[in-house]
C-alpha cells in the first residue's frame, strides 16, 4: 500500500472517529451512550449464551450416542431454554441497533442539511459544480454511512468477543484446529481483498450513475409540459439512454468482479463445516473424545472462523461502504471549501437608507469580459429605477451582485440587509407547503392576521385562489394548481405583506400583462417600497423616477424620468 493510500485511509478513519466523537458529545449523545452500552451488554450476553449452547449441544449429542433418555430430555429442555433466552437477547439487540442507527442518521442529516443551506452553500455548490448529486449524498449516503458504520463497529466488537469466548473452547478441543482456523481465515482475507479490490471504485461510480439517471427522469417530470410543447422527447430520450448505458456498463463490470469474488467466497464458506470434522473425527475414532465433541467443534469453529473472516464475509458491503465514505467526504470537503473561500472582491456594505453602487465593475466569470464598468449611482429610499438595455448578461450580473451571488468584479455595493432587500426572480418560486407558509416569512406565520392576507390577495384580484386551493392552510403543488401569472402575483403578495425597504424585480412583465404589472408597481409605491426593475425599452416610464441603460462593453448611462418622459443627463 502506497504512502498516499495510507494517508487517505488514515483521513477516512479520522473523519469517522470525529463524527462519532461529535455525535457522542451532541445534545442527543446521552441517548446514544445508553443505547450503545445496552448493545455491549446484550452482545456479551449473546456470546455467553452461544458458548453455553456449545456445551449443551455437546452433551445433548453425547446423550443420544449413549441412548441415555434421561440426559436427552434434560439437555433438550436446557437447549430450548438457551434458544429462548438467545432469541429475546437478539431481538432486543436488533431493536437497540436500529434505534441507535436512526438517531445517528437524524443528527448527522440535520447537521449536513444546516451546513448545506447556510450561507447559500447550496447555490455556490451548484454554480461551481464542485460535487455531483449533493441531494443524494445527504439523503442516501448519510443513511448508508451511519447504519453501516454502526453495523461494522458492532460486528468488529462482536468478533472480538467471539474470539475471546471460543478460543478457549477451540484450544481445549484441539490446538491444531485452532491453528487451522486462524490460518484459513488469514488466507481467505488476503485473497478476498486481492480479488475484490476493484469493487471500491466500481461501487463509487455506480452510485453516481444511478443518481444521474434518476435526476434525468426527475427532469422529465418537472418539465413535462415544456418537453411536450417543444417536442423534445427524442433529445431527452437520447440523453436518458446514454445515462442508462453508462449505468448498465458499470454495473456489468461490477457483476463480473462479484462473480470472480463469489467463486472464492462460496468455496471458502462451503469448506467451513467440513474442516473441523476432518480434524476432530480421527480423535473420536481413536476414542480420545466423545461424539458430541464433533458437534461442539463444528459450532466453535464456525463462530471463531466467522469472527476471523469478517473481511471475507463482508467485503462486498465494505467496498460499497468505502464508496459511500468517499462520496460523503467529497461533499463535506466541498461544503468546507465553499464556506472557507475568501470573500468576494466586491465590497458589500449594509446600510438601511439607500442602495448605491460606487465604482462597481462586473466581469464575466467565464471569459473576463467587462459587463459593467465603474458604475456609480444611488437609489434613495422610495426610489423607482428601471434598468434596461440589450445587455441581458449585465443586468443579471447586477441583480445577482446586489444579492451577493456574483463574485466576479470590484467596487462597492451599499444596500440594506437582506431582510430589508428582497429579490424577485423572473420565474416566481413558491416553496412547498401551505399558502400561508408561502406568503409569510418563516417563523412569522402568526404575526399577520388572516384579514390582512385576504385583503392583500383581493387587492391583486387573486383572492379566488383561496377557494380553489382550500384556504390558507392547505398544501398544494403550486406549479400544477396555479398559472405562472398567479404564482407571480402571489410572489408580489409576499412582498406587500413583508414590506421590505427595497425590492429587485427581474423582468416581472414576463408573467404579467401590462395592466397587472402597473397595478403591482403602483401598490409597491403606495407602500413606500422602493423597487428596481430589470426591464426593457417597452416598459411604462410613468412608474419610474430614473432609467439606467446598460450598454455594450460595460458602458452605462443614467437618465432622470419626469412625468413619464426621460430627461437626458450625462452618466
C-alpha positions in Angstrom: 0.0 0.0 0.0 1.4 3.4 -1.0 2.0 6.3 1.4 -0.8 8.2 -0.4 -3.2 5.3 0.2 -2.2 5.1 3.9 -2.7 8.8 4.3 -6.1 8.6 2.6 -7.3 5.7 4.7 -6.0 7.5 7.8 -8.0 10.5 6.9 -11.1 8.4 6.4 -10.7 6.8 9.9 -10.0 10.2 11.4 -13.3 11.6 9.9 -15.3 8.5 11.1 -13.9 8.9 14.6 -14.5 12.6 14.5 -18.1 12.1 13.5 -18.6 9.5 16.3 -17.0 11.9 18.8 -19.2 14.8 17.7 -22.3 12.6 17.9 -21.4 11.4 21.4 -20.9 15.0 22.6 -24.1 16.3 21.0 -27.5 17.1 22.6 -28.6 13.5 21.8 -25.3 11.9 22.9 -26.7 10.7 26.2 -29.3 8.7 24.4 -26.7 7.2 22.1 -24.5 6.2 25.0 -27.3 4.4 26.8 -28.2 2.5 23.6 -24.5 1.7 22.9 -23.9 0.4 26.5 -27.1 -1.7 26.1 -25.8 -3.2 22.9 -22.5 -4.1 24.5 -24.3 -5.8 27.4 -26.5 -7.7 25.1 -23.6 -8.7 22.9 -21.8 -10.2 25.9 -24.9 -12.0 27.0 -25.4 -13.5 23.5 -21.8 -14.6 23.3 -22.1 -16.2 26.7 -25.3 -18.0 25.7 -23.5 -19.2 22.5 -20.7 -20.7 24.5 -23.1 -22.3 26.9 -25.1 -23.6 23.9 -21.9 -25.3 22.5 -21.5 -27.3 25.7 -25.2 -28.1 25.9 -25.1 -29.3 22.3 -22.1 -31.5 23.0 -23.8 -33.2 26.0 -27.1 -33.5 24.1 -25.4 -35.3 21.2 -23.4 -37.5 23.6 -26.7 -38.5 25.4 -28.1 -39.5 22.0 -25.0 -41.6 21.3 -25.2 -43.3 24.7 -29.0 -43.8 24.3 -29.5 -42.1 27.7 -33.1 -40.9 27.7 -32.9 -39.0 31.0 -29.9 -37.0 29.8 -31.6 -36.5 26.4 -34.7 -35.0 27.9 -32.8 -32.8 30.4 -30.4 -31.3 27.8 -33.3 -30.9 25.3 -35.1 -28.7 27.9 -31.9 -26.7 28.6 -31.3 -26.4 24.8 -34.8 -24.9 24.4 -34.2 -22.5 27.3 -30.9 -21.3 25.9 -32.5 -20.8 22.5 -35.4 -18.8 24.1 -33.0 -16.6 26.0 -30.8 -16.0 22.9 -33.9 -15.1 20.9 -35.0 -12.5 23.4 -31.5 -11.0 23.6 -31.0 -11.0 19.8 -34.4 -9.2 19.1 -33.7 -6.5 21.8 -30.2 -6.2 20.4 -31.5 -5.6 16.9 -34.1 -3.1 18.2 -31.3 -1.1 20.0 -29.1 -1.2 16.9 -31.8 0.2 14.7 -32.8 2.9 17.2 -29.1 4.0 17.6 -28.6 4.0 13.8 -31.7 6.1 13.3 -30.7 8.5 16.0 -27.2 9.0 14.4 -28.7 9.4 10.9 -31.2 12.0 12.0 -28.5 14.0 13.9 -25.9 13.8 11.0 -28.5 14.7 8.4 -29.7 17.7 10.3 -26.1 18.9 10.7 -25.3 18.4 7.0 -28.6 20.0 5.9 -27.9 23.1 8.1 -24.4 23.4 6.6 -25.8 22.9 3.1 -28.4 25.6 3.4 -26.4 28.0 5.5 -24.7 31.0 3.7 -26.1 29.9 0.4 -23.7 26.9 0.2 -26.2 25.0 -2.0 -26.2 27.8 -4.6 -22.4 28.1 -4.7 -22.0 24.3 -5.0 -24.5 24.3 -7.9 -22.6 27.2 -9.6 -19.2 25.6 -9.1 -20.3 22.1 -9.9 -17.8 21.1 -7.1 -19.7 18.0 -6.2 -22.3 15.8 -8.1 -25.6 15.0 -6.6 -25.3 16.6 -3.1 -29.0 15.8 -2.6 -28.4 12.0 -2.9 -25.4 12.2 -0.7 -27.4 13.9 2.1 -30.4 11.6 1.8 -28.9 8.3 0.8 -25.2 8.3 1.7 -25.8 9.6 5.2 -28.2 6.7 5.8 -25.7 4.2 4.5 -22.8 5.7 6.4 -24.5 5.7 9.8 -26.2 2.3 9.5 -23.1 0.6 8.1 -20.6 2.2 10.4 -22.6 1.1 13.4 -23.1 -2.3 11.9 -19.4 -2.8 11.2 -18.4 -1.4 14.6 -20.7 -3.9 16.3 -19.5 -6.7 14.1 -15.9 -5.9 15.0 -16.7 -5.8 18.7 -18.8 -9.0 18.4 -16.0 -10.7 16.6 -13.5 -9.7 19.3 -15.9 -11.1 22.0 -16.4 -14.3 20.0 -12.7 -14.9 19.6 -12.2 -14.4 23.3 -15.2 -16.6 24.1 -14.4 -19.5 21.7 -10.7 -19.6 21.6 -10.6 -21.4 24.9 -13.2 -23.8 23.7 -11.4 -24.5 20.5 -8.0 -24.8 22.2 -9.4 -27.3 24.7 -10.7 -29.5 21.9 -7.6 -29.3 19.7 -4.8 -26.8 19.4 -4.3 -27.9 15.8 -7.9 -27.0 15.0 -7.4 -23.5 16.5 -4.3 -23.0 14.3 -6.1 -24.2 11.2 -8.9 -21.7 11.9 -6.5 -18.8 12.1 -4.5 -19.8 9.0 -7.7 -20.4 7.0 -9.2 -17.0 7.9 -5.9 -15.1 7.1 -5.6 -16.8 3.7 -9.2 -16.2 2.9 -9.0 -12.5 3.8 -5.9 -12.0 1.7 -7.4 -13.5 -1.4 -10.7 -11.7 -0.9 -9.0 -8.3 -0.8 -6.9 -9.2 -3.9 -9.9 -10.3 -5.9 -12.4 -7.7 -4.7 -10.3 -4.5 -4.7 -11.9 -3.1 -8.0 -15.3 -3.1 -6.2 -14.5 0.1 -4.3 -14.2 2.3 -7.4 -17.0 0.5 -9.2 -19.4 1.0 -6.3 -18.5 4.7 -6.1 -19.1 5.1 -9.9 -22.4 3.1 -9.7 -23.8 5.4 -7.1 -23.1 8.5 -9.3 -24.5 6.7 -12.4 -27.7 5.8 -10.6 -28.1 9.4 -9.3 -27.6 10.9 -12.7 -30.2 8.6 -14.2 -32.8 9.4 -11.5 -32.0 13.2 -12.0 -32.8 12.8 -15.7 -36.1 11.1 -15.0 -36.9 13.8 -12.5 -36.2 16.5 -15.1 -38.8 14.9 -17.4 -41.4 15.0 -14.7 -40.7 18.6 -13.7 -40.6 19.9 -17.3 -43.3 17.6 -18.8 -45.3 20.4 -20.4 -42.3 22.2 -21.9 -41.0 19.0 -23.4 -44.3 18.1 -24.9 -44.9 21.6 -26.3 -41.4 21.8 -27.9 -41.4 18.1 -29.0 -38.0 17.5 -27.3 -38.8 13.9 -26.4 -36.1 12.5 -28.8 -33.4 14.7 -27.3 -34.4 13.7 -23.7 -34.7 10.1 -24.7 -31.2 10.1 -26.2 -29.8 11.6 -23.1 -31.6 9.1 -20.8 -30.5 6.2 -22.9 -26.8 7.3 -22.7 -27.2 7.6 -18.9 -28.8 4.1 -18.8 -26.0 2.7 -20.9 -23.3 4.2 -18.6 -25.2 2.8 -15.6 -25.5 -0.7 -17.0 -22.0 -0.8 -18.4 -20.5 0.0 -15.0 -22.9 -2.5 -13.4 -21.8 -5.2 -15.8 -18.2 -4.7 -14.6 -19.5 -4.8 -11.0 -21.2 -8.1 -11.7 -18.1 -9.6 -13.3 -15.9 -8.7 -10.2 -18.6 -10.1 -7.9 -18.7 -13.3 -9.9 -15.0 -13.8 -9.5 -15.1 -13.0 -5.9 -18.2 -15.2 -5.5 -16.3 -18.3 -6.8 -13.8 -17.9 -4.0 -16.0 -16.9 -1.1 -18.6 -19.6 -1.9 -15.9 -22.2 -1.9 -14.5 -20.8 1.2 -17.8 -20.9 3.1 -18.6 -24.5 1.9 -15.4 -25.8 3.5 -16.1 -24.3 6.9 -18.3 -27.2 8.2 -16.0 -29.8 6.8 -12.7 -28.7 8.3 -13.4 -29.4 12.0 -14.8 -32.8 11.2 -11.6 -33.6 9.3 -9.5 -32.7 12.3 -11.7 -34.0 15.2 -13.2 -37.1 13.6 -9.9 -39.1 13.9 -9.8 -38.2 17.6 -13.3 -39.7 18.0 -12.4 -42.8 16.0 -9.3 -43.3 18.3 -11.6 -42.9 21.3 -9.9 -39.7 22.6 -13.1 -37.6 22.5 -16.8 -38.1 22.8 -19.1 -37.9 19.7 -20.7 -34.7 20.9 -17.3 -33.0 20.7 -17.5 -33.2 16.9 -20.7 -31.1 17.0 -19.2 -28.7 19.5 -16.0 -28.3 17.4 -18.1 -27.5 14.3 -20.1 -24.9 16.2 -17.0 -23.4 17.8 -15.0 -23.5 14.5 -17.9 -21.7 12.7 -18.2 -19.0 15.3 -14.4 -18.5 15.5 -13.9 -18.5 11.8 -16.8 -16.1 11.3 -15.1 -13.7 13.7 -11.7 -14.1 12.0 -13.2 -13.9 8.5 -15.1 -10.6 8.7 -13.3 -9.3 5.6 -14.3 -12.4 3.6 -18.0 -12.4 4.6 -18.5 -8.6 4.4 -16.1 -7.5 1.6 -18.8 -6.5 -0.8 -20.5 -4.4 1.9 -17.1 -3.0 2.9 -16.4 -1.9 -0.7 -19.8 -0.2 -1.0 -19.3 1.4 2.4 -15.9 2.7 1.3 -17.5 4.3 -1.7 -20.2 5.9 0.5 -17.5 7.4 2.8 -15.6 8.8 -0.2 -18.8 10.4 -1.5 -19.6 11.9 1.9 -16.0 13.1 2.3 -16.3 14.8 -1.1 -19.5 16.6 0.0 -18.1 17.7 3.3 -14.9 18.9 1.7 -16.8 20.8 -0.9 -19.0 22.4 1.7 -16.0 23.4 3.8 -14.2 24.7 0.8 -17.2 26.9 -0.3 -17.6 28.2 3.3 -13.9 29.0 3.7 -13.4 30.7 0.4 -12.1 34.2 0.6 -14.7 36.9 0.4 -15.7 38.5 -2.9 -13.5 41.4 -4.1 -16.8 43.3 -4.3 -17.4 45.1 -1.0 -20.9 44.9 0.3 -21.8 47.5 2.9 -25.2 47.0 4.6 -26.9 50.4 5.3 -30.6 50.9 5.9 -31.4 54.1 3.9 -30.4 53.5 0.3 -28.9 51.4 -2.5 -25.8 52.7 -4.1 -23.0 51.4 -6.4 -19.6 53.0 -6.1 -17.1 52.4 -8.9 -18.7 48.9 -9.4 -17.2 46.8 -12.2 -18.6 43.4 -13.0 -16.9 40.8 -15.2 -18.0 37.6 -16.9 -16.6 34.8 -14.8 -16.0 32.7 -18.0 -14.0 35.0 -20.2 -13.3 38.0 -18.0 -15.3 40.3 -20.4 -16.3 43.6 -18.8 -20.1 43.7 -18.3 -20.4 46.9 -16.3 -17.6 49.4 -16.0 -17.2 51.8 -13.0 -20.9 52.1 -12.2 -21.6 54.9 -9.6 -25.3 55.6 -9.0 -27.6 55.8 -6.0 -31.3 54.8 -5.4 -32.8 56.5 -2.4 -35.5 55.1 -0.1 -38.8 55.1 -2.0 -36.9 55.4 -5.3 -38.1 53.7 -8.6 -35.5 52.7 -11.1 -35.8 50.9 -14.4 -32.7 49.1 -15.6 -32.8 48.4 -19.3 -30.7 47.7 -22.4 -29.8 44.9 -24.7 -27.0 43.6 -22.4 -29.1 41.0 -20.6 -26.0 39.4 -19.0 -25.0 42.8 -17.5 -28.5 43.2 -16.0 -28.4 39.7 -14.5 -24.9 40.3 -13.1 -26.0 43.5 -11.4 -29.1 41.7 -10.0 -27.0 38.9 -8.6 -24.2 41.0 -7.4 -26.6 43.1 -5.3 -27.9 39.8 -3.9 -24.3 38.8 -3.1 -24.4 36.0 -5.7 -21.8 37.3 -8.1 -18.2 37.5 -7.1 -16.5 38.4 -10.4 -15.9 42.1 -10.0 -14.6 45.0 -8.0 -16.1 48.1 -6.3 -18.6 48.7 -3.6 -22.3 47.9 -3.1 -24.3 49.7 -0.4 -27.7 48.3 0.4 -29.9 47.4 3.4 -29.5 43.9 4.9 -31.1 41.0 3.1 -34.1 41.1 5.5 -35.0 44.5 4.1 -33.9 43.9 0.5 -35.9 41.2 -1.4 -35.2 39.8 -4.9 -38.0 38.5 -7.1 -36.6 36.3 -10.0 -38.2 36.2 -13.4 -39.7 32.8 -12.8 -41.7 33.0 -9.5 -40.9 30.5 -6.8 -43.4 29.3 -4.2 -41.8 26.9 -1.7 -43.6 23.6 -0.9 -46.2 23.9 1.9 -49.4 25.8 2.7 -50.4 29.1 1.1 -49.8 30.8 4.4 -46.2 29.5 4.6 -45.6 30.6 1.0 -46.8 34.2 1.7 -45.2 34.9 5.1 -41.7 34.8 6.5 -40.7 31.6 8.3 -41.4 31.9 12.0 -43.8 34.8 11.4 -46.9 32.9 10.3 -48.9 34.0 13.3 -47.9 37.7 13.2 -50.1 38.8 10.3 -53.9 38.3 10.7 -55.9 36.4 8.1 -57.9 39.5 7.3 -54.8 41.4 6.1 -53.6 38.4 4.0 -57.1 38.1 2.3 -57.3 41.9 1.7 -53.9 41.9 0.0 -55.0 39.0 -2.2 -58.2 40.8 -3.0 -56.3 43.9 -4.0 -54.4 41.9 -6.6 -57.6 40.2 -7.8 -56.4 36.7 -6.8 -58.5 36.0 -3.7 -60.4 33.3 -5.7 -57.3 31.2 -5.2 -58.3 30.6 -1.6 -61.5 28.8 -2.7 -59.6 26.8 -5.3 -56.8 25.5 -3.1 -59.0 25.1 0.1 -57.8 28.0 2.2 -54.6 29.4 3.7 -53.6 26.2 5.5 -53.9 23.6 2.7 -50.8 22.2 1.0 -50.8 22.0 -2.8 -48.5 21.6 -5.7 -48.4 25.2 -6.8 -46.9 24.6 -10.2 -49.9 22.4 -11.1 -52.7 24.4 -9.4 -51.7 27.9 -10.3 -50.8 29.6 -13.6 -47.5 31.4 -14.0 -49.2 34.8 -13.6 -51.0 33.7 -10.5 -47.7 32.5 -9.0 -46.1 35.8 -9.8 -49.0 37.7 -8.2 -48.6 35.5 -5.1 -44.9 36.5 -5.0 -46.0 40.1 -5.1 -48.4 39.4 -2.3 -45.5 38.1 -0.3 -43.6 41.3 -0.9 -46.6 43.5 0.1 -47.1 41.6 3.3 -43.4 41.7 4.3 -43.0 45.4 3.3 -39.2 45.4 2.7 -37.5 48.7 2.1 -36.2 47.7 -1.4 -37.1 45.1 -3.9 -35.4 44.0 -7.1 -37.7 42.7 -9.8 -36.3 40.6 -12.6 -38.5 41.1 -15.8 -41.8 40.9 -14.0 -43.6 41.6 -17.3 -42.7 38.1 -18.4 -45.6 36.5 -16.4 -47.9 39.6 -16.0 -49.7 41.7 -18.6 -49.3 45.4 -18.6 -52.3 46.2 -16.5 -51.4 43.7 -13.8 -47.8 45.0 -13.7 -48.9 48.6 -13.5 -51.2 47.8 -10.6 -48.5 46.0 -8.7 -45.9 48.7 -9.2 -48.4 51.3 -8.0 -49.1 49.3 -4.9 -45.4 48.9 -4.2 -45.0 52.7 -4.4 -48.1 53.3 -2.2 -46.5 51.0 0.4 -43.2 53.1 0.2 -41.3 50.1 -1.1 -38.5 51.2 -3.4 -38.2 49.0 -6.5 -35.5 48.4 -9.1 -36.8 46.6 -12.2 -34.8 44.7 -14.8 -36.9 45.5 -17.9 -36.6 46.8 -21.4 -37.4 49.8 -23.6 -41.1 49.0 -23.8 -41.7 49.4 -20.1 -44.1 52.2 -19.0 -41.8 55.0 -17.7 -44.7 56.6 -15.7 -43.9 54.2 -12.8 -40.2 55.2 -12.6 -38.0 58.1 -11.4 -34.9 57.2 -13.3 -33.6 54.8 -16.0 -30.2 53.1 -16.0 -29.2 52.0 -19.5 -26.6 49.2 -19.7 -24.8 49.2 -23.0 -22.3 47.0 -24.7 -18.6 46.8 -23.5 -19.6 47.9 -20.0 -20.9 51.4 -20.8 -23.8 52.8 -18.9 -25.9 55.9 -18.7 -28.2 57.3 -16.1 -31.3 59.3 -17.0 -33.9 61.0 -14.9 -37.6 60.5 -15.6 -40.2 63.2 -15.1 -43.9 62.7 -15.8 -43.1 59.6 -17.8 -40.5 61.3 -20.0 -36.7 60.7 -20.0 -34.7 63.8 -19.1 -31.2 63.3 -20.7 -28.2 63.8 -18.3 -24.6 62.6 -18.6 -23.7 59.2 -17.0 
